[in-house]
Amino acid sequence: MVDEDGNGAAGRGKSAGVDRRQVLAGAAALGTALGASGAKALTVDRTVGGLAEPSSLLHRVAGTEAGTLIIGFTQEAVNFNPLLYVNTGVETSVEFAVFDSLWKIDDKGKFIPNLATEIPTVANGGISADGLTWTIKLRSDAKWHDGTPFTAKDVVFTYQTVINPKIAVRGRAGHDRVKTFVALDDHTIKATLGEPFAPYLVVWQKTSIIPQHLLADVPDMNTAAFNTQPVGTGPFRFKERVAGDHIEFEGNPDYHGDGPHLKTLIQKYVPDQQVLFAQFQTGQVSILDLQGLPPELLPRARQLPNKTVEPVPTAFVEFIYFNCGKPQFSDKRVRQALYLAMDKKSLIEKLYFGVPPRTLSYLPPSHWAYNGALKDPGYDPAKAAAMLDEAGWKVGSSGTREKDGVKLAFTISTTAGNKSRERSQQFLQQNLKAINVDMSINNMPASVVWGEYTVKSQFDTLQVAWDPLLYPDPDYSARIMSDQIPAKGGSGANYVQYQNKEIDDLCRRGGEEIDQEKRKEIYGRIQEILLDDLPFAPLFVLPLIVGTDKSVKNYKPNAYTAINTWNCNEWAIG
């Protein structure tokens, strides 16, 4: 990794980062505008969600070990293979600590070389004029945590893993456009695309490299021990996971980039937001990220001494996911009626204190591809009830609507302990009850919700917040294309089992188009169809209110990444 000005650590030479404007100017084929409190002596209640903390963790929060930083989340990471995990955010945090990609994207939207020595462009010969041939130069000083040298074989193996139909990777978007992908030597890769793919640079920024020497002979990558005992090239080595409590990482002294500047990084799991906030106040955690703080606590949190608490931009949109494979939701008129019966405006104003911006799309309104012509269907319970009557869902003797022996009764699930979501679920439950729809709340631990319950589409509805997998590119194919439904034997992240031929065609066109204005038109149409079909109901752009102790150095919120641990190699305690 390199510094902001493009200079690497001592002895690594100099390699320049590339920002969004340089990429556009140099490669027309891309066509995208990417657009020591933790060491205090404490006399506090040392519990995690009501459970006693392990003595090893108490040792660190009690301040007897220097160079330790604890970051607190309300969700638990369980799958550490960067190509397979589901829970974007909390498991991305593990990815950023343990693994590296060819390049990363910083908080200004600038691509920075990581395992590659430079960002390929037309100007430097890394990308051919037609955008089809990419030559990627790799650094020679990177090592896996077991001491094995990193080489081009690892990059080729990663690509082969992603396109292997037997492996349930999160998405193949972009990788599936490649005709040939070969190693020219130990430190050079050549990729040839079948057609231009605008976000191909983002594809490799999002793809962490996995070790060929450890995984090539594994019988089944989906169940490999590696998925819970990862080995990467990143700034931290995975040390241990205490299930239901925390994950510990130790600094990698052989890291090829800047840092790490911490001896130990701990990712602590506290399922209750308010308990986590209390531990932030007392110094048991130094950083609150991911779900952050509930908006109602912001005024109080801003008054805390020696803390910095502020809202930061995110790319995550809060949705209600409808499982289109369930009989209750197979008819889009039902989904439209349910959305119409949800009082989105009051939800934002009353429960989230007006903090999150409303969106009608999977994109934030500030994104260059956002369709500003989308019309908000609003809130109209009377019209919603009439639509359900017309669709054949009549109120039965039980008081709940039903059709053909199926009741319009279903569950909604999310991560247990998220107070903001719990309140919004109760709010929406009352909205739907007013039109004789029975929605019950079924929240579970993150490890359960984001496991097969989601991946195999076992849920009725989910309350989730996800970003486009190739953000900041507007490509959304992994979540909406018909061949991206893992419950039907594929890979991808189309957990709602949505199928629409026009959407499939538009997604392919959007990836191949290099002109930004034409891409905006394509993605505008995609958003228009999604707002009509409503496989998922957009509520708002997720507000992220992060908190850090003022002793934490170099923590930089990044709207271009799924979690703000993107530069944990630079973190320090001052």
Backbone hydrogen bonds, N-H to C=O, Kabsch-Sander energy under -0.5 kcal/mol:
donor,donor_aa,acceptor,acceptor_aa,energy
3,D,7,N,-2.8
6,G,3,D,-1.8
8,G,13,G,-1.0
12,R,9,A,-2.1
15,S,6,G,-1.4
18,V,111,F,-3.1
23,V,19,D,-2.2
24,L,20,R,-2.1
25,A,21,R,-2.6
26,G,22,Q,-2.9
27,A,23,V,-2.0
30,L,27,A,-1.9
31,G,27,A,-0.8
34,L,32,T,-0.7
35,G,33,A,-6.1
39,A,36,A,-1.9
40,K,37,S,-1.1
46,R,44,V,-0.9
47,T,45,D,-1.7
48,V,51,L,-3.2
49,G,47,T,-0.6
51,L,48,V,-1.8
53,E,46,R,-1.5
57,L,54,P,-0.6
58,L,54,P,-2.1
59,H,55,S,-2.2
60,R,56,S,-0.8
61,V,57,L,-2.4
62,A,58,L,-2.0
63,G,60,R,-1.5
64,T,59,H,-1.4
68,T,65,E,-0.5
69,L,264,T,-2.0
71,I,69,L,-0.5
71,I,266,I,-2.9
72,G,287,I,-3.2
73,F,268,K,-2.8
80,F,78,V,-0.5
80,F,227,N,-3.5
84,L,81,N,-1.6
85,Y,81,N,-1.8
88,T,86,V,-1.9
90,V,88,T,-0.5
91,E,87,N,-1.9
92,T,87,N,-0.5
93,S,89,G,-1.7
94,V,90,V,-0.8
95,E,91,E,-1.9
96,F,92,T,-2.7
97,A,93,S,-1.4
98,V,94,V,-2.4
99,F,95,E,-2.9
102,L,204,W,-0.8
102,L,207,T,-0.5
104,K,112,I,-2.6
106,D,110,K,-2.5
109,G,106,D,-1.9
111,F,18,V,-3.5
112,I,104,K,-3.1
114,N,102,L,-2.6
115,L,101,S,-1.7
116,A,102,L,-2.3
117,T,137,K,-2.5
118,E,137,K,-0.6
119,I,16,A,-0.7
122,V,26,G,-0.5
125,G,122,V,-1.0
126,G,121,T,-1.4
127,I,121,T,-1.9
128,S,133,T,-2.4
131,G,128,S,-1.9
134,W,132,L,-0.5
134,W,191,A,-3.0
135,T,126,G,-3.0
136,I,134,W,-0.5
136,I,189,I,-2.7
137,K,135,T,-0.5
138,L,187,H,-2.8
139,R,115,L,-2.5
144,W,148,T,-3.4
145,H,232,G,-2.2
147,G,144,W,-2.7
150,F,142,A,-2.5
152,A,186,D,-2.1
154,D,151,T,-1.3
155,V,151,T,-0.8
156,V,152,A,-2.4
157,F,153,K,-2.4
158,T,154,D,-2.1
159,Y,155,V,-2.3
160,Q,156,V,-2.6
161,T,157,F,-2.2
162,V,158,T,-2.2
163,I,159,Y,-1.9
164,N,160,Q,-0.6
164,N,161,T,-0.8
167,I,164,N,-1.8
168,A,166,K,-0.5
169,V,167,I,-2.2
170,R,83,L,-2.0
175,H,172,R,-0.6
175,H,173,A,-0.6
176,D,172,R,-2.1
177,R,174,G,-1.4
178,V,175,H,-1.3
179,K,192,T,-3.5
180,T,192,T,-1.5
182,V,190,K,-2.5
184,L,182,V,-0.6
184,L,188,T,-2.0
185,D,188,T,-1.1
188,T,185,D,-1.2
189,I,136,I,-2.7
190,K,182,V,-2.8
191,A,134,W,-2.9
192,T,180,T,-2.9
193,L,132,L,-3.1
193,L,191,A,-0.5
194,G,177,R,-3.2
198,A,511,G,-2.6
200,Y,197,F,-2.0
203,V,199,P,-2.1
204,W,200,Y,-1.4
205,Q,201,L,-1.2
206,K,202,V,-1.9
208,S,206,K,-0.7
209,I,100,D,-2.6
215,L,211,P,-1.3
216,A,212,Q,-2.2
218,V,215,L,-1.4
223,T,220,D,-1.3
224,A,221,M,-1.0
227,N,224,A,-1.6
228,T,225,A,-1.9
229,Q,225,A,-1.1
234,G,98,V,-3.0
236,F,97,A,-2.5
237,R,250,E,-3.4
239,K,248,E,-2.5
240,E,248,E,-1.5
242,V,246,H,-3.1
243,A,241,R,-0.8
245,D,242,V,-2.2
246,H,242,V,-1.5
247,I,267,Q,-2.1
248,E,240,E,-3.1
249,F,265,L,-2.8
250,E,237,R,-2.5
251,G,263,K,-2.4
252,N,235,P,-2.9
255,Y,252,N,-1.6
261,H,569,N,-0.5
261,H,571,W,-0.6
263,K,67,G,-1.8
264,T,67,G,-2.2
265,L,249,F,-2.1
266,I,69,L,-2.6
267,Q,247,I,-2.7
268,K,71,I,-3.0
268,K,266,I,-0.8
269,Y,245,D,-3.6
270,V,73,F,-3.0
270,V,268,K,-0.6
273,Q,271,P,-0.6
273,Q,417,G,-1.7
276,L,272,D,-2.5
277,F,273,Q,-2.3
278,A,274,Q,-2.0
279,Q,275,V,-1.9
280,F,276,L,-1.9
281,Q,277,F,-2.3
282,T,278,A,-1.8
283,G,279,Q,-0.7
283,G,280,F,-0.6
284,Q,279,Q,-2.1
285,V,279,Q,-1.2
286,S,70,I,-2.7
287,I,70,I,-1.3
288,L,547,G,-3.1
289,D,72,G,-1.4
289,D,287,I,-0.5
291,Q,289,D,-0.9
292,G,289,D,-2.1
293,L,545,I,-1.9
297,L,294,P,-2.2
298,L,295,P,-1.6
301,A,297,L,-2.9
302,R,298,L,-2.3
303,Q,300,R,-1.2
304,L,301,A,-1.6
307,K,304,L,-1.1
308,T,548,T,-2.9
310,E,546,V,-1.8
312,V,544,L,-2.7
317,V,466,W,-1.8
318,E,540,F,-3.2
319,F,464,V,-3.4
320,I,537,A,-1.6
321,Y,319,F,-0.6
321,Y,462,L,-3.1
322,F,535,P,-2.1
323,N,460,D,-2.1
324,C,322,F,-1.2
324,C,496,V,-2.0
326,K,323,N,-2.2
329,F,326,K,-1.5
330,S,326,K,-0.5
330,S,327,P,-0.6
332,K,330,S,-0.6
334,V,331,D,-1.4
335,R,331,D,-1.2
336,Q,332,K,-2.7
337,A,333,R,-2.1
338,L,334,V,-2.5
339,Y,335,R,-2.1
340,L,336,Q,-2.2
341,A,337,A,-1.6
342,M,339,Y,-1.1
343,D,341,A,-0.5
344,K,342,M,-1.8
347,L,343,D,-2.1
348,I,344,K,-2.2
349,E,345,K,-2.3
350,K,346,S,-3.2
351,L,346,S,-0.6
351,L,347,L,-1.6
352,Y,347,L,-0.9
352,Y,348,I,-0.7
354,G,348,I,-2.6
355,V,352,Y,-2.2
359,T,539,L,-0.6
367,H,364,P,-2.0
370,Y,367,H,-1.6
372,G,370,Y,-1.1
374,L,371,N,-1.4
376,D,374,L,-0.5
380,D,340,L,-2.1
384,A,380,D,-2.2
385,A,381,P,-2.5
386,A,382,A,-2.0
387,M,383,K,-2.3
388,L,384,A,-2.0
389,D,385,A,-2.2
390,E,386,A,-2.4
391,A,387,M,-1.8
392,G,389,D,-1.5
393,W,388,L,-2.7
394,K,392,G,-1.2
394,K,402,E,-1.5
396,G,400,T,-2.1
399,G,396,G,-1.6
401,R,436,N,-2.5
402,E,394,K,-2.6
403,K,406,V,-2.6
406,V,403,K,-2.2
407,K,405,G,-0.5
408,L,401,R,-3.5
409,A,407,K,-2.2
410,F,438,D,-2.4
412,I,440,S,-2.2
413,S,461,T,-1.6
416,A,444,M,-2.4
418,N,415,T,-1.3
419,K,417,G,-1.3
422,E,418,N,-2.5
423,R,419,K,-2.3
424,S,420,S,-2.0
425,Q,421,R,-2.8
426,Q,422,E,-1.9
427,F,423,R,-2.1
428,L,424,S,-2.7
429,Q,425,Q,-2.4
430,Q,426,Q,-1.7
431,N,427,F,-1.8
432,L,428,L,-2.4
433,K,429,Q,-1.9
434,A,430,Q,-1.4
435,I,432,L,-1.3
436,N,433,K,-1.9
437,V,432,L,-2.1
438,D,408,L,-1.9
439,M,437,V,-0.9
440,S,410,F,-2.6
440,S,438,D,-0.6
442,N,412,I,-3.0
444,M,414,T,-1.8
448,V,445,P,-1.5
449,V,445,P,-2.5
450,W,446,A,-2.5
451,G,448,V,-1.2
453,Y,448,V,-0.7
454,T,451,G,-1.3
455,V,451,G,-2.6
456,K,452,E,-2.4
457,S,454,T,-1.8
458,Q,452,E,-0.5
458,Q,453,Y,-1.8
459,F,453,Y,-1.1
461,T,411,T,-1.2
462,L,321,Y,-1.4
463,Q,413,S,-2.5
464,V,319,F,-1.6
464,V,462,L,-0.6
466,W,317,V,-1.4
470,L,475,D,-0.7
471,Y,468,P,-2.2
473,D,470,L,-2.2
479,R,476,Y,-1.4
480,I,476,Y,-0.8
480,I,477,S,-0.8
481,M,477,S,-2.5
484,Q,481,M,-1.8
485,I,482,S,-0.5
488,K,485,I,-1.6
489,G,486,P,-1.7
490,G,485,I,-1.5
492,G,169,V,-1.8
493,A,478,A,-2.7
494,N,484,Q,-2.7
495,Y,493,A,-1.9
497,Q,494,N,-1.3
504,D,500,N,-2.2
505,D,501,K,-2.4
506,L,502,E,-2.6
507,C,503,I,-2.6
508,R,504,D,-1.8
509,R,505,D,-2.3
510,G,506,L,-3.0
511,G,507,C,-1.7
512,E,508,R,-1.5
513,E,509,R,-2.1
516,Q,514,I,-0.5
519,R,515,D,-2.4
520,K,516,Q,-2.7
521,E,517,E,-1.6
522,I,518,K,-2.1
523,Y,519,R,-2.9
524,G,520,K,-1.9
525,R,521,E,-1.8
526,I,522,I,-2.0
527,Q,523,Y,-2.1
528,E,524,G,-1.8
529,I,525,R,-2.4
530,L,526,I,-2.4
531,L,527,Q,-2.0
532,D,528,E,-1.0
533,D,529,I,-3.2
534,L,530,L,-2.8
537,A,320,I,-2.9
539,L,318,E,-3.1
540,F,318,E,-0.8
541,V,357,P,-2.9
542,L,316,F,-2.9
542,L,540,F,-0.6
544,L,312,V,-0.8
545,I,543,P,-0.6
546,V,310,E,-1.8
546,V,544,L,-0.8
547,G,288,L,-1.6
548,T,308,T,-2.5
549,D,286,S,-2.4
550,K,306,N,-2.4
552,V,549,D,-2.1
553,K,572,A,-3.2
556,K,554,N,-0.6
561,T,558,N,-1.4
566,W,563,I,-0.7
568,C,565,T,-1.9
570,E,567,N,-2.4
571,W,567,N,-0.5
571,W,568,C,-0.7
572,A,553,K,-1.4
574,G,551,S,-3.2
574,G,572,A,-0.5
